């Protein structure tokens, strides 16, 4: 089972601030979908998977290329 909650967030980095659509998901979310990353990881550790635990972000390729690549 996995849980998700949709929300908006503002990205503030070296560029202009941008409003992004986001989702807060539980640790099993990507495994249920069978999703695989192009780079990095989708496996959350116990602290990141906890409801009020450490935060981790998974971003799509378009955002990576436009803001970080």
Buried (B, 14 or more C-beta within 10 A) or exposed (E): EEEEEEEEEEBEEEEEEEEBEBEEBBBEBBEEEEEEEEEEEBEBEEEEBEEEEEEBEBEEEEBEEEBEE
